[in-house]
Amino acid sequence: MTGDTAVREPPAQPSLTRRQFLRLAGLAVAGLALDACRFGRPQPTPTGGGKVQLVYQDWRTEWFPPMAQAMLDEFHAAHPNIRVFYTPDPEGLREVMPAAFEAGTAPDVFQGCCDYFPAWGQKGYTLDLAPYVKADLDQATIAEWDAAQYRSFFLPDGRQFGLPKYHGALALYYNRDLFDQYGVDYPTAAWTHDDYLAALRRLTRDQDGDGQTDLWGSTLTPIYDRIQIHVNAWGGHFVDPADPARCRLSEPEAVRAVEWLRARYWDDRVMATTLALQKVEPRQAFASGRVAMVEDGSWALRDILTQARFQVGVAPFPAGPARRATLATTDGYAIYAGTQHPEAAWELLKFLTSKEYGRAMARTNFLQPARASLVDEWAGFVQAEFPAQTDLNIAAFADGHLNGYSVTVETFANMTGVRAITDAAWEEILTLGQAPVEARLKAACEAITAIQTSG
């Protein structure tokens, strides 16, 4: 696929509104009994003179729809009997999709991520892909994907609800100019959290001499998965790996990890809180020079490189006392359990997880490919567009994938309401500095356990 193909304007499409798109999906399932046993195995796609029509729902960000429409041209050329209608994700995706699933108006193929994606699988909204994978995907393809990321698309009972969309990974962005200015050595793959802390202290400054800190060493977005990797690095877990209904957030390893973060925010004040940054997003604070480092993902590359007026570096995430860990995102694709055309939807899903589609996302917006064989091409796309950014070390994002220390978001047997509980804890402990770590995590764990045992 040429570079022009990935970014050209979308071709003219039939004038269908999103309501009409979803009506197509609704018609497709109107006569289908919504029972788990029928959805649990492949169903034949009806044959006949007309084309099979599918609705495919994906990101609504500005760059994505033109790329998707261009790529669907290629899919239509290879599959003349399937017509795919692309529709962007609705606003409030996490909240509104369950109603669409229940009403039978969900798209045939869609994207999901984070804690809500496995929750959809747990509810039975997604088709079990295991029979399709077993029959139609070779081991060489599966081996290309990060093992931790791939495992995250399975439920404890063996059902498979998704396949990888892209491989977002966390690493440490750093401002090389500020490191040079203050004589601090650049981060390396050998860094531990002790090295991280030493650099945080040396880089936190009152640059204008008014008695107030205006440059902080680092920051992060205090949400579920970003905190989890610190807990994992201390040897702890949110969820018991042997029992997804058991909360381990209040155990000593987790408490020590969160206390380390709290101390950086409120004792040393070398990491900037959301309030200190006046609610500016961490990547924006980094790009504007207000923090010298930021814990962020490969998905932020284009934003950061476009805005930064300094030399940017990337290093693997620092190792903790127990291990090295970095996040592999769980962005993936799924098929609606109520689709009338599972075989055609599977053909589309294979295309969405192909090298060609991964390459298009990597070229268009620098999304880190899920397939290891595309990593060098992806790094080349970034370097070609930002040649002035020397020694970026983009490969740092793939380090966890290639060296086997990636982790994925830990999911409870019932994720409904869990994110609200943990978000409230992070706000009280980290953002506001108003709650003692051990007691607050114990309360959060008790609330999560109540959800798991409520039936």
Secondary structure, DSSP 8 states (H G I E B T S, - for coil): --HHHHHS---------HHHHHHHHHHHHTTS---HHHHTS------SSS-EEEEEEE--STTHHHHHHHHHHHHHHH-TTEEEEEEE--TTHHHHHHHHHHHT---SEEEE-TTHHHHHHHTT-B---HHHHHHH--HHHHHHS-HHHHHTTB-TTS-B--EES---BEEEEEEHHHHHHTT-----TT-BHHHHHHHHHHH-B-TTSSSS--BBSB----SHHHHHHHHHHTT--SEETTEEEEE-TTSHHHHHHHHHHHHHHHTS--B--TTTTTT--HHHHHHTTSBSEEEEEGGGHHHHHHH--S-EEEE---B-SS---EEB---EEEEBTT-S-HHHHHHHHHHHTSHHHHHHHHHHH----SSGGGHHHHHHHHHHH-TTSTT--GGGGGHHHHHT-EE-----S--TTHHHHHHHHHIIIIIS--S-HHHHHHHHHHHHHHHHH--
